[in-house]
Amino acid sequence: MQRRFCLKSAAAAALVLAGSSALAQEATLRFSWWGGGERHETTLKAIAAFEARNPGVKIKGEYMGFGGYQERLTTQIAGGQEPDIMQINWAWLATYSKNGEGFYDLNQSKPHLALKEFSAEELRMGTVAGRLNGLPTSYTARLFVWNKAAFERAGMKLPATWDELFAAGKAFQAKNGDKAYVIDGELYDMILLSQTYIYQKHGTPYVDPTAPKVAMSPQAVLEWVQTYKKLVDGRTATPLPYRASLGGAEKPTEQQPDWVTGTWAGNYTWDSVLRLRASTLNKDQKLDIGDFLTVPGAKNSGMFGRPSLLFVVSKRSKHPEVAAKFINFMLTDPEAARILGLTRGVPAADSQYKVLVDEKRIDPLEQKAFAQIKAAKDAGKITLPSPLFESPRMQKFMREVFEQLAYGKITEQQAATRLLDEGNALLARLK
């Protein structure tokens, strides 16, 4: 954002007023979110701070891990029993609010929201059919994260081009053994990594950002599949069957012993999980943000970026203005920033970002990641993906195809044909 550190005094004063004024009513609201222990703990503390400022208002937290969260929320919404305030993935707007009427229109509560804290683009990302359905906690994107120490021990430099990445696997294993890999990731990580290369080379992602159809040409889809195979067969990326043998194919990278010791040296992941990835490394490892690998002449970075999370309000809430004030506190108030830290990513709101920077709460690795994403975003090199790409049914379908490919149950051509034909049929049903 170009507005960083340039808050106008009038906007700042309005923010303080919006965040600190007591609510003139008693109300009990439910707020649901998912996350880990740190997010749960800090969110409960932020709730307590909001309640202290607003006697008579109670916020009941309903929280859990990510597994099963969307299924529970879907059941609640279908039964008209959803919480007043909900944390959702940005892509879920396409499922719950196709016409913009699935959630409360926050435009109706503008006096209680410091909307100047957000860029026009951030507000647009939460708007459906002219209705402001949600506000972002942060913006996140996929980056190349490398264990610099592991490369140094192998006498290798960090990959700066795609060709260097493709060629790095065998050289890295020659130094560290046949269980060492340049880059690790769950299956979805590898799907996205391969798509990035094809997006840059052919100019299209898999799913069209503006229409429910496959955007890639048949040749591009085939090369997408072949890129995934090239990473695995070239010994650059951790093979799915091997990963599954180590405690589960979806076991997070930071929980893998080979990541902890630097035997696996990289990850293609969200900037919002950098602390998590770094948290388990032993003292001999050192993470760094690498160059964002780019095909020469690419018109789009292929970087997969979007709002990380949105806060939305139920259209059935009996206290929508109270809910809006709570969201405003969580997303724009300096006290909330100090409590929540980076548990939902680098804050989108200017005031909260400034607080964390001034108090040195954002470490150099996170700051470097933020700068790389911001540069691409400000240059117009990140295209917002289709929400359908992240729909549960689309995710299940893509994973199934790539999993069958990984286990040798289908050929590259068969995988490409399925991704094209069955993908188009599924997208037509999801629109």
C-alpha positions in Angstrom: 0.0 0.0 0.0 1.3 3.4 -0.9 -0.4 4.9 2.2 1.9 3.1 4.7 3.1 5.5 7.4 1.0 8.3 5.9 -2.1 8.3 8.0 -4.0 11.5 8.0 -4.7 12.9 11.4 -8.4 13.1 10.8 -8.6 9.5 9.8 -6.5 8.5 12.9 -8.8 10.5 15.1 -11.9 8.8 13.6 -10.2 5.5 14.2 -9.7 6.1 17.8 -13.3 7.3 18.2 -14.6 4.2 16.4 -12.5 1.8 18.4 -13.0 3.3 21.9 -16.6 4.5 22.0 -18.8 2.4 24.2 -21.8 0.7 22.6 -25.1 2.0 23.7 -26.8 -1.4 24.1 -26.4 -4.8 25.6 -25.8 -7.7 23.2 -24.3 -11.2 23.0 -22.7 -12.2 19.7 -21.1 -15.4 18.5 -17.7 -15.2 16.7 -16.3 -18.3 14.9 -12.8 -18.8 13.7 -10.2 -21.6 13.1 -6.5 -21.6 13.9 -3.9 -23.0 16.2 -3.2 -22.4 19.8 -1.6 -19.0 19.5 -4.4 -17.6 17.3 -7.0 -19.0 19.8 -5.2 -17.5 22.8 -4.6 -14.0 21.3 -8.1 -13.8 19.9 -9.7 -14.5 23.3 -7.5 -11.8 24.8 -8.6 -9.4 22.1 -12.3 -10.3 22.7 -11.7 -9.5 26.4 -10.2 -6.1 25.6 -13.2 -5.3 23.4 -15.7 -6.3 26.0 -13.8 -4.2 28.6 -14.4 -1.1 26.4 -18.0 -2.0 25.8 -19.8 -3.0 29.0 -22.9 -5.0 28.3 -21.5 -6.6 25.1 -20.4 -10.2 25.2 -18.6 -12.0 22.4 -18.8 -15.8 22.6 -15.9 -17.5 20.8 -16.4 -20.6 18.8 -13.1 -21.9 17.6 -11.4 -25.0 16.3 -8.7 -26.3 13.9 -9.2 -25.9 10.2 -10.3 -29.5 9.7 -14.1 -29.6 9.6 -14.5 -25.9 10.0 -16.1 -25.2 6.6 -18.3 -28.2 6.9 -19.6 -27.0 10.3 -20.1 -23.5 9.0 -22.0 -24.8 5.9 -24.4 -26.7 8.1 -24.9 -23.7 10.4 -25.7 -21.4 7.5 -28.0 -23.9 5.8 -29.9 -24.2 9.1 -29.9 -20.4 9.7 -27.9 -20.9 12.9 -24.5 -19.4 11.8 -22.5 -17.1 14.2 -22.9 -13.3 14.1 -19.3 -12.8 13.0 -17.3 -15.4 11.0 -13.8 -15.8 9.8 -13.8 -17.3 6.3 -11.5 -17.9 3.4 -11.8 -15.3 0.7 -12.7 -17.9 -1.9 -15.7 -19.0 0.2 -17.5 -15.8 -0.9 -18.3 -17.6 -4.2 -20.0 -20.4 -2.3 -21.9 -18.5 0.4 -22.6 -15.2 -1.3 -22.7 -15.6 -5.1 -25.0 -12.6 -5.5 -23.6 -10.6 -2.6 -26.7 -11.3 -0.4 -25.2 -14.2 1.6 -23.8 -11.9 4.3 -24.6 -8.6 5.8 -23.6 -5.6 3.7 -21.0 -3.8 5.8 -21.7 -0.6 3.7 -24.7 -0.2 5.9 -22.5 0.3 8.9 -19.9 2.7 7.4 -20.0 5.1 10.4 -18.7 2.3 12.6 -15.9 1.2 10.2 -12.5 2.8 9.4 -12.7 1.9 5.8 -9.9 4.4 4.9 -7.5 2.0 6.6 -7.9 -0.3 3.6 -7.0 0.2 -0.1 -9.6 0.4 -2.7 -8.4 -3.0 -4.0 -8.7 -4.6 -0.6 -12.3 -3.4 -0.4 -13.0 -4.6 -3.9 -11.8 -8.1 -2.9 -14.4 -8.2 -0.2 -17.2 -6.8 -2.4 -19.8 -8.9 -4.3 -22.3 -7.3 -6.6 -21.7 -3.9 -4.9 -22.2 -5.2 -1.4 -19.3 -5.1 1.0 -19.5 -8.7 2.4 -16.2 -8.8 4.3 -13.0 -7.0 5.3 -9.5 -8.6 5.0 -7.3 -9.4 7.9 -4.3 -9.4 5.6 -3.0 -10.2 2.1 -1.0 -13.3 1.5 0.9 -14.9 -1.4 3.1 -17.9 -2.2 6.8 -17.5 -2.0 10.0 -19.5 -2.3 11.5 -20.0 1.2 14.9 -21.5 1.3 17.2 -22.9 4.0 20.2 -20.9 3.1 22.4 -22.9 5.5 21.5 -26.1 3.8 22.5 -24.8 0.4 25.8 -23.4 1.8 26.7 -26.8 3.3 26.1 -28.3 -0.1 28.2 -25.7 -1.8 25.2 -24.6 -3.9 23.6 -21.2 -4.4 19.9 -20.5 -4.0 17.9 -21.2 -7.3 17.5 -17.9 -9.2 15.8 -19.4 -12.3 13.4 -22.2 -13.1 16.2 -24.1 -14.9 18.4 -23.9 -11.8 15.5 -25.2 -9.7 14.8 -28.1 -12.0 18.5 -29.0 -12.1 19.2 -28.6 -8.4 17.7 -31.9 -7.2 20.4 -34.4 -8.3 23.2 -32.1 -7.3 21.7 -31.6 -3.8 21.3 -35.3 -3.3 24.9 -36.0 -4.4 25.9 -33.9 -1.4 23.3 -35.0 1.1 22.0 -38.5 0.1 19.0 -39.8 -1.7 16.5 -38.8 1.0 17.5 -35.1 0.6 15.3 -32.8 -1.4 15.6 -29.2 -2.6 11.9 -28.4 -2.0 9.2 -30.0 0.1 5.5 -29.5 0.2 2.1 -31.0 0.5 0.5 -32.0 -2.8 -1.4 -28.7 -3.1 1.9 -26.8 -2.7 3.4 -28.7 -5.6 0.2 -28.2 -7.7 0.5 -24.5 -7.2 4.2 -24.4 -7.8 3.8 -26.1 -11.1 0.9 -23.8 -12.1 3.1 -20.8 -11.4 5.6 -21.9 -14.0 2.9 -22.6 -16.6 1.1 -19.3 -15.8 4.3 -17.4 -16.5 5.1 -19.4 -19.7 1.6 -19.5 -21.2 -0.1 -16.5 -19.6 -3.0 -18.3 -18.0 -3.8 -20.1 -14.7 -5.7 -23.3 -14.7 -9.1 -21.8 -13.9 -10.2 -18.6 -15.7 -10.4 -15.7 -13.1 -13.5 -14.3 -14.7 -15.5 -17.3 -16.0 -16.2 -20.8 -14.8 -14.0 -22.6 -17.3 -10.5 -24.0 -17.7 -8.3 -21.2 -19.0 -5.2 -23.3 -20.0 -4.9 -24.6 -23.5 -4.6 -28.4 -23.9 -0.9 -28.0 -24.4 -0.5 -25.8 -21.3 -2.5 -28.3 -19.2 -0.2 -31.1 -20.4 2.9 -29.0 -19.5 1.4 -28.3 -16.1 1.3 -32.1 -15.4 4.7 -32.5 -16.9 6.2 -29.8 -14.8 5.0 -31.5 -11.6 6.5 -34.8 -12.9 9.7 -33.0 -13.8 10.1 -31.7 -10.2 9.6 -35.1 -8.7 11.4 -37.3 -11.3 14.3 -34.9 -11.2 14.7 -35.5 -7.5 14.0 -31.8 -6.8 10.7 -32.1 -4.9 9.7 -34.6 -2.3 7.7 -37.5 -3.9 4.2 -37.9 -2.6 4.5 -41.7 -1.9 7.7 -41.0 0.1 6.0 -38.2 2.0 3.0 -40.4 2.8 5.3 -43.1 4.3 6.6 -40.5 6.8 3.4 -40.1 8.7 0.9 -38.9 6.1 1.0 -37.1 2.8 -0.5 -33.9 4.3 1.8 -33.7 7.3 3.0 -30.1 7.5 6.6 -29.3 6.4 7.6 -27.9 9.8 6.7 -31.3 11.5 9.0 -33.2 9.2 12.3 -34.2 10.8 14.1 -33.8 7.5 13.0 -30.2 7.4 14.2 -29.6 11.0 17.7 -30.8 10.2 18.0 -29.1 6.7 17.9 -32.4 4.8 14.9 -30.8 3.0 16.0 -27.3 2.0 13.0 -25.4 0.7 9.3 -24.7 0.6 6.8 -23.0 -1.7 4.3 -21.6 0.8 2.3 -18.7 2.2 4.2 -15.8 3.7 1.7 -16.0 6.6 3.3 -19.3 7.8 6.9 -18.2 7.8 7.1 -18.2 11.6 5.6 -21.7 11.7 8.1 -23.0 9.2 11.0 -21.4 11.1 9.8 -22.5 14.6 11.0 -26.1 14.4 14.4 -25.6 12.7 17.5 -26.5 14.7 20.2 -24.0 15.4 22.2 -24.9 12.3 19.5 -23.8 9.9 18.7 -20.3 8.5 15.7 -19.4 6.4 15.7 -16.8 3.6 13.2 -15.5 1.0 14.5 -16.4 -2.5 14.0 -14.6 -5.8 10.6 -15.2 -7.2 11.5 -17.5 -10.1 10.2 -16.0 -13.3 10.2 -17.1 -16.9 12.0 -14.4 -19.1 9.4 -12.2 -20.7 6.5 -13.3 -18.5 3.7 -10.7 -18.4 2.3 -12.0 -15.2 4.3 -13.1 -12.1 2.1 -16.2 -11.7 2.3 -15.4 -8.0 -0.7 -16.9 -6.2 -2.0 -14.1 -4.0 -5.3 -13.2 -2.3 -6.7 -11.9 0.9 -5.7 -14.5 3.5 -8.9 -14.3 5.6 -12.1 -12.2 5.7 -14.3 -11.2 8.7 -18.0 -11.3 7.7 -21.3 -10.7 9.5 -24.3 -12.9 9.3 -27.2 -11.3 7.4 -29.4 -12.8 10.2 -27.5 -11.1 13.1 -29.7 -9.1 15.4 -26.8 -6.8 16.2 -25.1 -6.1 12.9 -23.7 -2.7 14.0 -22.2 -4.2 17.1 -20.7 -6.9 14.9 -19.3 -4.2 12.6 -17.7 -2.4 15.5 -16.1 -5.6 16.8 -14.6 -6.3 13.3 -13.4 -2.7 13.2 -11.7 -3.2 16.5 -10.1 -6.5 15.5 -8.8 -5.1 12.2 -7.9 -1.5 12.8 -7.4 -0.8 16.5 -3.7 -0.4 17.8 -4.5 -2.3 21.0 -5.9 -5.2 19.1 -2.7 -5.2 16.9 -0.5 -5.5 19.9 -2.6 -8.4 21.2 -3.0 -10.3 17.9 0.4 -9.7 16.4 0.8 -11.7 13.2 -1.6 -14.5 14.1 -3.6 -13.7 11.0 -0.8 -12.4 8.8 0.7 -8.9 8.3 -2.3 -6.6 9.0 -4.0 -5.0 6.0 -5.0 -1.9 8.0 -2.4 0.9 8.0 -2.6 1.7 11.7 -2.1 -1.9 12.8 0.8 -2.4 10.4 2.5 0.8 11.7 2.2 -0.4 15.3 3.8 -3.7 14.6 6.6 -2.1 12.5 7.3 0.6 15.1 7.4 -2.0 17.9 9.6 -4.3 15.8 7.1 -7.1 15.9 7.7 -8.0 12.3 11.0 -9.8 11.9 13.4 -9.3 8.9 12.3 -12.5 7.1 8.6 -11.5 7.3 9.4 -7.9 6.2 11.4 -9.2 3.2 8.5 -11.4 2.2 6.0 -8.6 2.6 8.2 -6.3 0.5 8.4 -8.9 -2.3 4.6 -9.4 -2.4 3.9 -5.7 -2.2 6.2 -5.0 -5.1 4.5 -7.5 -7.3 1.0 -6.4 -6.2 1.7 -2.7 -6.7 3.1 -3.4 -10.2 -0.1 -5.2 -11.1 1.7 -8.5 -11.5 -0.7 -10.5 -9.3 -4.0 -11.4 -10.7 -6.7 -12.3 -8.2 -7.4 -16.1 -8.7 -10.8 -17.5 -9.4 -12.6 -18.4 -6.1 -13.7 -21.6 -7.9 -10.0 -22.8 -7.9 -10.2 -23.1 -4.2 -13.7 -24.5 -3.9 -13.7 -27.8 -1.9 -15.0 -29.8 -4.9 -12.4 -28.4 -7.2 -9.6 -29.0 -4.7 -10.7 -32.6 -4.2 -10.8 -33.1 -8.0 -7.3 -31.7 -8.7 -5.7 -33.5 -5.8 -7.3 -36.8 -7.0 -5.8 -36.4 -10.5 -2.4 -35.4 -9.3 -2.3 -38.1 -6.7 -3.1 -40.8 -9.3 -0.3 -39.3 -11.4 2.1 -39.4 -8.4 1.4 -43.1 -7.8 1.7 -44.0 -11.5 -2.0 -45.0 -11.9 -2.5 -42.7 -14.9 -0.2 -41.3 -17.5 0.6 -37.6 -18.0 -1.7 -37.4 -21.0 -4.5 -39.1 -19.1 -4.1 -36.6 -16.3 -4.1 -33.7 -18.7 -7.2 -34.9 -20.4 -9.1 -35.3 -17.1 -8.0 -31.9 -15.9 -9.3 -30.3 -19.1 -12.5 -32.2 -19.8 -13.7 -33.1 -16.2 -12.4 -29.8 -15.0 -14.6 -27.8 -17.4 -17.6 -30.0 -16.5 -17.1 -29.5 -12.8 -16.6 -25.7 -13.2 -19.9 -25.5 -15.2 -21.7 -27.1 -12.3 -20.1 -24.9 -9.7 -20.8 -21.6 -11.3 
